[in-house]
Amino acid sequence: MNIDEYDGERDASAPIDMLEHYFTALGWSCERGGDDEIISNFQGSWSQYELRGIWREDDNVLQFLALPDIRVPAEKRAAIYETIGIINEQLWLGHFELWSSSGLVLFRHAALLENENGLTLQQAEALVEAAIEECERFYPVFQFVLWADKTPQEAIAAALIETQGEA
């Protein structure tokens, strides 16, 4: 089944079920970590991303995480924390974090699903696409800080140059 075939089935489903249908329709492998968790992988332009949905039924909250392959050594954490702060000022949905225990950078967004109908296909698409787009947009910024010793401001300026016209 591809996403166009699934498009007709826009009824809301249990959040993890809907994410599983969405990932499967895109041809992405995924595995369930029980009724309340799903994990998939996506090959982006810069990195392989682990995508993870975690459902908290008690709170009606779906937490969606995208983990780019970025590990931050201890000596670079202060610069990455500053970078994350500047990046997060620019985001409307979700935010980047640095997990102190593992040094992993991740993007996280939580969706409050108030209705008992669950997650719609449109909501699933929005969650996944927003996470991937932000990871793809800011991946080079993290790399400039980690590997080119750029300041967060220099890294953002270098990575987010908008070109005009055609070459």
N, C-alpha and C positions, 0 to 999 in steps of 0.2 A: 504494500500500500504506500502511495506517496502522499505528500501533503495536500495535493489538489483533490485526491480521492477522499481524504479525511475531512477536507474543508466542509463538505456537506453535513457532517456530523458535528455541528457546533454546540450541541447541548453540553452543559457543564458536567464534569465528572469529578470524582474524588481527585484531589490535586496530584497525588503521585501517579494514579492511573492515567490522568490526562498528560502528564509529562512523559510517561512511558509511551503512550500513543504518539505523541509529538516526535519524540526521539526516533521511534521505530519508523514513522512515516518519512523521516529525513534519511533513513538508512544508517543511523548511528547505533552502535551497540550500546546496550545499557544493562545494568543489573540492579535488582532490588535489594535493599538492605532491610527487608521487612515491609510491613504495610505503610510505614511512615518515612521511608527514605529510598531515593533512587540516585544512581550514579551513572554518568555517561562521560564520554570523551569526545572532544572536537579538535580537529587539526586546524588551527588558525594560520594566519600569514606569518606570525612570529613564533608561535609556540603551540604545543599540545596543551589543551585546557581540560582539566577535570571539571565537570559540571555536576552539581549535587543539589538535589531538592530534599528538604526535610520538613515534614508536616507535623505541626503541634496541634492536634485536634482539640485539646483542652482550651487553647487560646484562639483557635481558627486562624493560625498564622502559618503561611508557607514561607520558609526561608530558602532563598536560592543563592548558591555560592558558585563562583567561577574561580578556579585556582590555576593561574598561569604558572609555568615552571620557573618561578623566581624564588630563590632562597637568598636571604640576606645575612652575610656574616656579621658578627657582633660589632666589628669596627665600623661598619657602614650603617648601622641601625639609626643613629641620630639623623643622618642625612636623609634616609628613607622616610623616617617619621615626618620630617619637614616637607619632603616631597609629597607625601600622602595628604598632609594638611592643605597644601596649595591645590592639589588636584581635587580634593573633596569639595573645596569652595566652588568649583565649576560644575559639579554634578547636581542634577535635579532628582534623580532616582538612584538609590543605592550609594555605596561608598566603598573605598578601599581600606584595608586594614593590614597590619603586620602582626602576625601572631608571635608573641614574645617567646613562647616555649619552643617553637620550631623554626622561627625565622622565615616563615612562609608569607608571601604577599597574596592577598585574595580580594575579590570583589564580592560584596554581599548586599542583598536586597531582601527585605521582608515584605510580604503582601498579606494584609489583613483581609480575609475572605469572610465577610459578614453573613452572606446568604448561605442557606443550607444546600444550595445547588452545586457548590464546589468551584472548580477552576474551569474557565472556558478556554477554548482553543486560542482565542485572541489574547487572553491574559497570559497563557503559556508562551505564545510567540513573543509577546512584549517582554516578559521576564528574561527569556533566553537571549533574545536579540540584544536587549539593553546590556546585559552582562558581557556578551561577546564583543559588542561594539566598543564598550568602555575599556575592556582589556586590550583589545587591538589598538585602540587610540593611544593608550598610555604605556603600553609595554616598552616602546623605545625610550620613554622618559626614564623609567626605572633602570634600563640598561645603561643609559648615559651616566646616571649617577653612580651605578655600581662598577662599571668597567671603564668609563672614560674620565672618572673623577670630576665630572661637571657638578656645579652647584645645582640645587633644584631649579632655580630660576633659569639658569643656562640650559639645563636639560629640557625644560618645558618649551623654552623659546626655540631650541634647535629641532625638537621633535614635532612641534605643532605648527610649523611654517605652512601657510596656505599658499599654494601656487595659483597664479592667475594666467589665463591664456593657455596656449598649447605650444609645445616645442616643435 
